[in-house]
């Protein structure tokens, strides 16, 4: 294989790995945000003076 083909392969693989890591990081951040929203919702309703479940 020519050097140019190796460089192209390495750049392509690096790009795919970068995209995969970005998607994974975004998924983890979204799950963390959703969990925090649920925790704050529960805490707000736990300490609320309202009698209803609305």
DANOR-V12272 format. One record per pair of residues at least 6 apart in sequence whose C-alpha atoms are under 8 Angstrom apart, sorted by the first residue. I is the first residue (numbers start at 1). J is the second residue. D is the distance in whole Angstrom. If there is no record, write none. Layout:
i->I j->J d->D
i->I j->J d->D
This chain:
none
